[in-house]
Amino acid sequence: MPNLRLSFPWFDRRAFPVLAAVVAGLYLLEEVFTLREQHHGKAGRTVTNTAVAASGFTVARLLLLPIMVYAGEWADRRRFGLIQWLPLPRWARYAAGALLLDYTNYRWHTLTHRVSFLYRFHRVHHSDLDMDVTTGFRFHLGEQVFSIVYRGGMIALIGAPADLVLSYEAVFEGCTAFHHSNLRLPEAVENILARVMITPRAHGIHHSIVREEFDANYGVVFDFWDRLHGTHRMDVPQEAITIGLPAWRDPEELTVLKLHTMPADDIRPWALPDGTVPTRRVTVPQVWPS
């Protein structure tokens, strides 16, 4: 068995408090600068999402983070991995490593939509009937467990050192909170950010009940992976989006207990309870950067 470190002073004492402050700030700001109208009580959803996240967060902190760091240390000691073999200065290897880490997370996200076994777990996240910063940590513990093998393996193949892994993870978590938030940005700020990264507007489209929109905007930090693979969309008005999954519209089916057992349920057809398949009849011209 690998000798895993469980203590990461920089991450736990510095990065984590900053991330907690970011989440708290977004939670308050999205109540003032609101992007999409909310249809379900935020307080109740916050309790549900936090309860679902508790087990997943425990897995992430006790297993995922240590294994990712171990994979980085292993690759660094052996000079193994793509960036370790590049004849580049250290800063350039780290930049390449950060981009590759983000790309592999884009690919993981697409797998959770396209591989039925993984989708069983990922639909817990997408089943939220509204979307705000708390949706960003509504992940089933099973999804966290399966991501350990993938993310650890990708870190080793990339050859990302442990300090890069921890730094990227802090950015990853911060961006996840940001783009799940219901924060309406000033148009000028949106125009700048949307050229580079995933914004709340972009990720709101990804949480739509329309299948073509659900299969768009997979990025975590950078949005150019979506542009590269043709999964980038910004042509849907936020007020036209219905958040969630079409077959899971009843809040009584989305209790904490039922969300934990959801992966065992059958995969339902992509249709509303009455059998209607959600479609988008009207879109708006591309008003944000293309």
Number of C-alpha atoms within 10 A of each C-alpha: 3 8 8 15 12 13 12 13 10 12 17 12 10 11 19 16 12 15 18 13 12 17 21 14 12 22 19 12 15 18 14 12 14 15 19 23 13 14 11 13 9 15 9 10 21 16 13 20 24 19 17 23 22 16 16 21 19 13 18 18 14 14 16 22 23 22 24 27 25 22 26 28 20 19 22 18 10 10 15 17 20 18 23 21 12 12 9 12 8 12 9 13 20 20 13 17 24 18 16 18 22 20 20 18 21 20 13 18 19 18 15 18 18 12 10 12 14 19 20 20 25 24 22 24 22 23 25 24 23 22 27 27 26 25 26 21 20 25 25 25 21 17 21 20 15 13 19 19 13 14 20 19 16 20 28 22 17 23 29 33 27 20 15 17 23 21 14 18 19 17 15 17 19 21 22 23 24 23 24 24 27 30 24 18 17 9 11 9 9 17 15 12 17 20 15 13 19 24 28 28 24 26 26 28 27 27 27 25 27 22 18 15 24 21 18 23 28 24 30 23 25 21 24 19 22 18 15 9 9 11 20 22 20 24 17 21 17 18 9 13 19 21 25 23 24 24 19 21 16 11 11 9 13 19 16 18 12 14 22 19 13 19 20 12 9 8 14 12 11 17 17 16 14 8 11 11 15 16 11 13 5 10 11 9 10 12 12 18 12 12
